Amino acid sequence: MKKLVSLLTVSAMVISLCACGSTKPEKPAETTEATETEAEETVKEADASAETTEAAEGVMPAIAKEDIKVGVIHITDPAEGSGYTYTHDLGIQGMQKNLGLDDSQIVRKNNVNDSDATAIENAMRECVEEGCNIIFATSWGFMDTCEALAEEFPDVIFSHGTGYKSNGKNFNNYFGRIYQARYLAGIAAGLKTESNKLGYVAAMGQENSEVTGGINAFAMGAYSVNPDCEVYVKVTNSWFDPEGETQAAQALVDLGCDVIAQHCDTPNPQTVAEQNGVWGVGYNSDMSKDAPGAVLTSVMWDWSVYYTQAVQSVIDGTWSGENYFGGMVDGLVDIAPLSDLCADGTQEAVDAARKQIIEEGFNVFDGVIETNDGSTVGAEGSTLSDADITGSMNWYFKNVVVK
């Protein structure tokens, strides 16, 4: 409507100019063209102004803080006390505290199998029926249901973690530059290893850019301080598979890996490392409590950064529907404090790399990168885009070995 009004106004201006000109000598053609150009520019400026106003106002109406209700769909139970779901729920708790929300304003649906479409839909519909204004769906497998229900319930916001789909209105996705923290963890692992074999338990294979990007960043961090080390990858093909994660970690230890990293949901790879007298790098939350005799550090998320921002925007009426991709500079990702098990000089090396990332423009995937099949990606003087990192990183860095 705003754009229509702008067009009508400009049209009236042009007609007025022509009417005035009819009482004067005919103007040269170039002047008429200039007038038309000015009219077009006026339309563009009016459109831009309208779009700016719409962006400032947000695409959803404001909701009073006392009326806000937040739904959360978890793949497992936060009571596990470690790992993926536990970390997301810490973020929800942090958001609740930051914004001063009552317990009754948080609706949790736990143990929702992300491969069970019926269970996912039922959980989300229950959140809608219970009055949730925004629903955070924390697992990859929840994405398609979010997409469908966002169409059915245009007044409810569906915010999906780790995915790639969105509609720019009431359905977005959120994730972050976890590869920055992976790079730092790789430095700790590369300095610690004695066998020059680092193990990595991966939930998904090379086709999944989210997991592959983390493996590559970890491998590149390790290579930066120890060019002789290799990263051995075992894939479980499941985001949550306690038994499979245990077996994969043990297989990596049997291959001679003396540091076990992971992109999977449970702390089992870390407990396997401790049981075998080797070291580990946890994921999601600080896993030193699960395996204090093994964990060097953990790659961590602080999801409260995003959850607080998202819910506040709903309260303020500034929700834009944009996707979110935060990083270390935002406080969304980092590593846990280094344990005493780390090699001498690790803190200094990690601090230097962190400064490069936060202050000096180092993006991890910079320049020409050699892959493990002998090819290269990237270009001198450039860095891979977020879209490449999250959507088309289907290659491994040169020191990665798949087992």
N, C-alpha and C positions, 0 to 999 in steps of 0.2 A: 504493500500500500504506500509506504514511504517513497519507494522508487517511482510509483505511478504518479504521485503528487509532484515529485521533482520533475518528471517528464512533462506533465501538463503545464507546470509553471514556466519551464524553459520554452515550451511551444508557444505559450502566450507572449513571452518576451520576444521571440523571433517574429511572430505575427505583428506585434506592436512596432518593431523596428521596420518591418516592410511597409506598414501603413504610413509611418512617418516619412519614410523614404519616397513615397509616391508623390509627395508635393515638391520634391527637389529633383534636380537633374539626376539622371541614372548614374549610379556609381560604377566604377570599373569592376570587372569580373573578380580580380584578385581581392578587392575589398569585401565582396559578397562571400567569397570562400573563407576569408578571415572571420567574418561574422558567424558563418556556420561552424567553423572550428571552435570559436569561443563558446558557442552554444553547446557543442559536444563536450567541451571541457567543463562547462557548468554542470551538465548532467553527470559527468564522471565524479566531480567534486561532491555533488549532492548525494550520489550513490555511496561514495566512500564515507561521507559523513553519517549516512544512515547505517551503514555496516558497522562503523565504529561505535555508534550508539547502541546497536543491537548487541555487539560483543561485550560492551561495558555492562549492559543490563543482564546479559546471560540469556540462555535459551530456555531456561526453566524459571518459574516464579519463585520468589523468596519464600522460605518456610521458617516461621518463628522457632527459635531454639527449643522452646518447651514442647513444640509439636513435632520435632524431627524424630524419626525412628529409623534405625540403621539395621539392616539385615546382613548376616555374614554366612556364607556357605563354605564349610570346611570339608576337606577330603577325609580327614581323620579327626582325632579328638585332641584339643589343646592340652588336656590333662596328661598327655604322654610326657610333657615336661622337657621336650627337646625336639629339634628338627623343624620341618616346614610349617605345619599347622600351628605349632607352639609359637613360632616366630611371628606369623601373621596375627595370631591372637594377642600377642604382646603389643603389636601395632594398634590393634583395636582398643586395647586397654589404655594405651598411651593417648590415642585420640580422645577417648572418653574423658580422661583426666584433663587433657589440655582444654577441652571445650566445656567441661563441667556438666556432662550429660548424666542422667540417672540410669541405674541398672536396667530399669524397665524400658529404656529407649534403645537397648541393644537386643536383637533377636539372633541367636546363634542356631545354626543347623549343622550338627556335627556328624561325622562318619558318613558323608554322602559320596558314594562310589562314583568317581568321575567317568566311569565307562557304562554306567547304568542310567540311560536317558530318562526313564520313568522316575527314578528316585531323584534325579536332579530337578526335573520339572516340578515334582510334588513339593520339594523343599522350597523352591523359589515361589511357587504359588502360595504356599503357606505364609511366606514372608509378606507377600502382597496382601493377603487376607488379614494379616495381623497389623497392617497399616504402615509398612516400611516405605519410606520415601526414596531411599537409596539402598541398593543391595550390592555388596562386594562378593564376587564369586572368585575364590582364590586359586582354583586349579584349572589347568589347561583344558581339561575335558568338559568344563562347564560352558565353554564359549558359544557353541551353537544354540544351546537353550537360551542363553542370554539374548542372543540375536533375535530369536523368535518371539520371546516374551516382551522384549523392548518394543516390538511392533504392536503387540496386543495391548500393552499398558504404557502408552506414551507419557503418562504423568509420573511414572516411576523410573528412576535412574538405575541402570544396570552397569556396574563397573567391573570389568573382568581382568583378573591378574594373569599375566604372562602371555596372553593371546595376541592376535593381530587384527581381529575384526572390530568394526565400530560403525556408527551411523552419524557421528557428528552432532547428535542431539542428546538422546537419553541412553546411549550405549557407547562406552569407550573402553579402551584397554590401558593397563598400566604395568610398567616394568621399570627396569633401570639398568645402569651401566655396571652391572655386577662384575664384568670383566676387569674393571679397574682394580677391584679388591682381589680378584683372582690373580692378577699380575703380581701384586704384593705378596700374596701367599706363595706364589711360585718362587719368588726370591728366597723366602724362608726355607722352602723345601730344597731348592737347588744348592743352598749353602750347607744344608744338614746331611744330605745323602752321602753315604760311603760307597754304596754299590753303583751309583750313578743310574739307578733304575727307580723311577718314581711311578707309583701306581695311581690309577684314577678310576673309580667306580662311577660309571655314567648311566643315567636313567635311559637315555635314548642314543641312537647311533648318529652317524655323520650327517644324515639328512635333516636332523633337528638343529637349527642354527643357534637356538638358545643354549643348548648343552655344548655344542661344538665350539661356540665362541668362548665359553668358559674354559674349556680344555686348552684351546689355543692360547688364551691369555696367560693361563697358568704355565704352559710350556714355554712361552716366550719370556715370562718373568724368570723362570728357572734357568733358561738358556743365557739370559743376560748376565748371570753371575757364575754360570757353570756350563760352558758350551759342550761339555762331554756327556751331560746327562740326557736321558731319554724318558719319555712319559708313556707308560704302557696303559692302554685303555681296555676295560672290560665293561660290556654293555648289558644291562639287565632287561631292557625293553619295558620298563615299568617305572612310574614316578614313585610308587610306594610298594616295595616288595622286601620286607625284612629278611626273609630267608634268602632271596636272590642276592641281596646286597651283601649279606654275610658270606655267601659262597663266592661271589665275585672278588671280594676283598681277600679272602683266603687264597684264591687262585693267584692273585697278584703277588701276595707274599711268597707263595711257592715258586713264582718266577724269579724271585730275588729282589723284588721291590722293597725298599726299606723306609719309604714314606708313602702313606696311603691318603690320597685326596678323594673327594667325592662330589658328585652332583646327584644326590638322591635324598630321600626324606628322613631316614632314621640314622641314629648315631652308630649303627652296627659296624660299619667299616672302621670306625675309630676304636671300638672295643676289640675288634679282631686284631688291629695293629698292636694294641696294648698286650693282648694275650700272647702275641708272637714276639714281643720284645722289640718292635720297630716303632716308627713314629707316624704321625698322621696330621692331616689338615681337615678340620670339620667344615660343615656348611650350615647355613641358615642362622643358627644360634651358636653361642659359645659352647663348644662340646668338651671343653676341658673338664667339666664336672662329670662327664660320662666316661672319660678315659684320661685321667690326670697324668698317668705315666707315659702317655704317648702324644697327646695333642700339642703341636707347636704353636698353632693359632687356628682360628676359624674364619671363614669368609662369611660376613654377616650382613643382614638387612635390618634397617630400622623403618619398618613399614608405617610407623606412626607419622612419619614425615608426609607421606602421601595421604593417609587416611584423614589426618587433621585438615590438610589443605582442601581435600575433596568435600568433606562434610561442611566445613566452614563456608565454602563457596555455595553450597545448597542453602545454607542459612542466610547468606548475604544476597542470594539471587544472582550470583555472578557465575554459576556453573555454565561452562562454555561447550561442553561435549568434546573437548579436545583430548587426545591421548596424552599420557604422561610417561616421560622417560627421564628420570632423575639420575643423579650420580653422586660421586664422592663429595663434590663441592656443596651439594644440597644436604649432606648428612644421611642420605638414603642408604649408602653402602660403605663398608669399611671392613677391616679385619679386627678380630679380638686382640687384646694386648698379648704380646709375644710371651711365651712361657720360658722358664729357665732352661728348658730343654734345647732351645735354639742355639745354633753355632755362634761363636764370638763374631761380632761385627754385623750380625743380622739386623739389629735395630737401626744402625747407621745406614745400612743399604736400603732398608724399607723406608726410612724417613726421607732419604734423598729421592727415591722414586715417587713417594707420595707428594713431595714438593713439586716434582716435575709435572705430575698429573693435575694438581690443584692450581698451581701458580704459573707454570711455564708452558702450558699448552701441549703437553705430551698426551697423545690420545691412544696409546698402546698399539693400535693397528695403523701405524704411520709408514709411509714409504713403500718400497718394494719388499714383499714378504715371500720367502721361499716355502713351498709346501712339501709334504712328504712324498709326493709323486714326481718331484723334480721340476714342477712348473712354478710360476710365480703369479702373485696377485698384487694389486695396488700399483702405485706409480710414485716416482721420486717427487718429493715436495708436496705430496697430498696425503690424505687419510681416508680410510674407508668410511662411508656414510653410515648413519644409524640404520638405514633401510638395508644396506648390505650386511651389516653385522647381525641384525635380528632376523633377516629374511632370506639371505642367500649365502651364508657362510657354511658351505657344505664341503669344505676342504680342511685338512689338518696341517698344522705347522710342521716344519721339517724334522723335528725331533720326536714326533708322536708315532707310536707303534700300536696297532690294533691287534688285540689277542682274543 
